[in-house]
Amino acid sequence: MPTLAEALGPQPQTPQQGSPLHDALAAGTVELSGDQTVQFIPYCRTILPIDGWAFWLNANLLSPIQLAQHGLKSAGPVAVPGSLHYASIGVQEEDQSIVVRKVDFTAMGPIGALAEAQPSVLWIATWNVRPIGAASDIIGSFRFAVSSRSAYYEEAGISHLVGDAIYPVFEQELIDTLDGFDLTSRVVSNSLPIWLHLLSGNPPFPAFVTSNVPPFPAWLVPANQSPPYCAVEIEPRSIRSYQLAPLIDSVGNHWDLTEEHVRFTLYGLRNAQAMDFVDYLYQCAELTDLFGMTERPVVRDEHRPQVELAVLAQKKIVEMKVSYYQRTARDVARALILTIVPSFQVNYGAPR
């Protein structure tokens, strides 16, 4: 989901309030909305170094120095006047039955504070549902985020912000209190911690070829990340066990020899650098006992065009099949905890 700052884009230096067009539209918006105001609360992106999983921490949990790192002057909410409309759609699926709310919020002017924040900041709003004609009674509420801004006419100075209410399965990714928030256990159940560990730039062995390509979990690459970088995807349906049953040792440890299909998407690398990346993977397989290769990696070029530029991005794919013990992935996660979590607590708002 884009942040609100990305959806808004650059805000005009001179607001359009006072123009006949803006005043007419604003007057109609106020009349329709009953002079509504929506409170947007900032949340800051927080990454678990163990497996790269992303959470959003309420800005109230951060220190002033940490707020400044995210481009925030304070952790307080921002009140935005405008008119909110939403549609409710019942959805019944195999794994959930929910009400999906599509939100359209019309803001009557530029939202400078929200647009100036960095991409690591997400603004979440809460809407209180009231009966028709009731000013104080609240019968329910929901939180929503903005994913896009529809057609914007700068002369009018009116923004139409569109997004969905927060789905129930994503509520636990928004952290409002650190009570019960576990910093030390990984989320994923695959080999991702192994790749984040080995590609971190500090190989656990004397390497004749190293990789200096920052790794990120697929789907969780930071906003507007510049090359070079690598996105690691574990094909969910490729995971299978080599054993009829896992081995449970004398102290209760679970060992299961597992095979997975791993895809590395590389940006910003030329051929020689991509081949160094593959050679580094070979070293990791030979010099550590973290994984083995059941299908060797091969580099291939992928076409990603941008029609405005008439060029192709420097995109390459490296795929392979690996075997590993799922217990090994947990051990690697523990090693990452011991080396990374202290700095994680300082930089990303652990209890003070």
N, C-alpha and C positions, 0 to 999 in steps of 0.2 A: 504494500500500500504506500503511495506517495505521502510525504508529510504535507501538512497544510502549507508550509512555506513553498514547497515545490508546486503545489496546486495553484497557489496565488501568483507565483512568479514575481518579477520586479514590480513594485508598487509605484504609481506616479508620484513625482516629487511635489507636484501641486495638486492637492485634492480638488475634485470637481464640485464640491459643495458650493452652492451659491449660483450655479448655472441654472437657467430656466428648466432645462431638461431634467437635471438631477433633482431639483426641488419638486417638480411635478411627480416624478417617480417615487421620491422619498415620501411625499405626502400620502400618495396612494398606498404605499407599503405600510406606513404607520397606521393608516385607517383600517387596513385589512388585518393587521397583526395585533391591534390593540396595544401598540407600543411595547412589543416584546423585546426582551434582552436575553441573550444566551451567554452563559459563562463557559469559557474554554480554559481547561486546566492543562499545563504542560507536563508531559512525561518524557523522560530521557532514555534513549536506547542503551541497553546494558547487555553485554555479551558474556556468557559463561565461557571462560577460556578452556574449560574441560572439553567441550564438544561444539563450541561455536553457536549454541542456541541463543536466540534473541528474546529478551524481555524488555518491558518498558516500565521504568521506575518513576513513581510520582516525584516531581521535582522537589517537593517538600522534604524528601529523604536525603537531599544532596546539600553539601556545604556551599557557601558563597563562591569558593574557588572552583568547585566542580560545576556550579551553575554557569560561571563565566566561561568555562571550557566548552559549554554547549551554546554559548551566545545568549544566555539568559541573564537579565539584570535582577530578576527576583523569581521566586517560585509561586507567586500569587497568580490567581486566575485573571483572565482578560475578559471584560464584559463587552459584548458586541451587539449593538442594536440591529434589529432586522426582523424578518418574517420567516417562520419555519413551517414547512409543510412536510407531511410524511404519509406514506402508504404502507399498509400492513398486509402481508401475504403469508398465509399459512403454508408450511412446507412439511411434508411427511416423507422421510427417506429411510433407508435401511438402518442407519445409525443415529438418526435424530428426528425429532418432531419439534419444530420451532416456528416462531413467527418472525419472518424477515421484514424489517422496516427499512424502506428506502426514503432517505431524508434529502430534502431540497431546502437549503437555507439561503435566503436573500439578505445580504449585508448591504447597508445603505452607504457605505463608503470604504475607502482603502483600510486594510487591517495591517498597519505597519508593524506592530509588535509581533504579530503572528508570522508575517512574511520575512522578518529579519532574522528569525532563529535559524540555527543550522539544521541540516537534514537529520541530525541525530535527535531532534525534538519532534514529538508528536503531540498535537493538541486534541484533547478529548473533551467533548461537551456532554452535559447531562440535561435531558429534557424532562420536565415534570408534566405528566398528563393530568389535566383537570376536566371535570364535567363542563359541558357547554354552559356559559353564563356564570360559572363559579370562579371567583378570583383567588380563593385561598385553599379550597379543598384539593388535595392531591390524591388521585386514585392509582397512581403508578408512575414509573419513570424508566427511562432507558438512556444508555450512553451511546454516543455515535462519534465517528471520525469522518474526516473529509478525504475523499480519494481523487476528486477532480473539480475543476471550475469550468462550467459550461460557458458558452460564447460570451465574451466580455467586451462591452462597448465602453471605451475609456471616457468618452464625452459624457456618458450618463453617470459614471462613477458608481455603478451598481454591480456587485459580484453575486453570482449564483453558485453556491458551493454545494456539491453533490457527494453523498456517501451513504454508507449503511450503518445501522445500529450494530454495536459490538455483538457478534454471535456468542452464545453461551460457552462454546468450547474454547473461545479465545480470551474469556474473562480472566483466566488464571495467568495469562501472559502480561496482564497489567498489575503491577505491584504497588499497592497503596500502603503497605506496612511490611517491615522486614521480619516481623514475628512469624515464624514458621517457614520463611523463605530459605530454601536449602541452597547454599552456595557451593557445596562440596560433592554433590552427586550428579552424574551426567543424565541427560534426558534420552539420547539416542541409544538404540540397542544394536547398532551395527559397528563396522570397523572405522567409522569416521575419526574417533580420537587418535587412531594410529597415524592417519595421514596428516592431521593437524600437528601432531607431535613431530613426525619425520620431516615435514616440509617447513618447519618453523624457522629454518636457517641455522639451527644448532644440532647437527647430526650427532647421534650418540656413538659415533665411531670415527676413526681417521678416514676421511673421504678424499679420493683423488678428484672427484667431480662433485660439486655441491649445487644445491638449488636455492636461488634467492628470489623465488616467486612466492609472494604472500598467498597462503591458502585460505579459502573461505568455504563454508558449507554451501552447497547449491541452494538457491532460493533465499539465502541470507547474506548475499554480497552487500556490503554497505552502499548507501545511495551515492551515485555519481563516482564510483570507484575508478581511478585512473589506472591504465595498464602500466607495468605488467602485473597480472594476478592470475590466480587459478581458482576455479570453482570445482568442488569435489562432490560428485553425485554418486550415491549408492543406489543402484536400481532396486526398488523395494521388492519386486516380484522375482528377483534373481537369487534371493537368499535361500539356501537349502543346506541341510545338515548331511554330513558324511557318515554319521553314526545312527544306529537304530535307536539308541537311547543315550542321554548325556551321562558322563561319569561324575558321580558325586563322591569326592574324596573323604578321608577320615575326619576332616574338620568342616565338612559341609560346603566346600567350594564346588561350584558348578562348572564342568568342562564340557564344551561341545564343539567339535571340529566342524567348521562352517565354511561354505563357499559363497562368494559374492561377486557380482559384476560391478566394477568401479570405473567411473568415467571422469577424467580430468579435462575440463575446458580451460584452455590457455589463451590469454589475450596479451598482445604486445610482444610476442616472441618471434624471432626469426628461426630458420631451420636449425642452425647450430645450437642455439639456446634450447630449442625443443628437444634435440637429441641429447643434450646434456641432462635435461630433466629425466629422460628415459633411462640414461645410464645411471643416474642417481637412484632411480627406483630399483634397478638391478643390484646396485650395491646394498641397498637396504634389505633386499630379500636374501642376499648372500651373507651379510655380516651381522644380521640380527635374527632372532627367532620369533619376530612379531608376526610374520606372514610368509606365505610361499606363493609362487605364481603357478597357476594351473593353465593359464593362457597368456602368452607374452604380450607386452604392450607394443603398439605400433602407432606412429604419428600420422595423422591425416589432416589435411586442410579442410576447413569449412567455409562456405560462402555466407557472409553477412554483409549485405550492401546497405548503403544509405543513398537513396536516389538523389537527394539534394547535392551530394558531393560527387556522385558517380565514381565511387571507389569501394574497395572491400576492406573490412576490418582484418587485422592480423589475428585471426582466430584459428586455433588448432585443437584437435581432440586426441587424447590418448586414452585408450580403453584397455582393460585387462581383467582377467578373472583371478581372484586370489583365494587362498584358504588361510584360515586363522582360527585360533581358539577364542570363543567369545569371552572366556575368562581373561585372556591376554588383553583384550580391549579395556577391561575394567582395571587391570594393573596399570596400563598406560595412563588411564584417566587419573588414577591415584598419584602417579608420578607428576602429572601436570598440576594436580591440586597442590602438591607440596612446593612446587616451584613458582606457581603463578598466582594463587589465590591471595596472598598477602598484598601484592600490588593491585590486584583487582579490587580489594576492599578499600584501599586508599583512593583509587581513581574513580570508582563508580558507586560510592555512596553506601558503604556498609555502616553498621551502627556507630555512632560517635559517642 
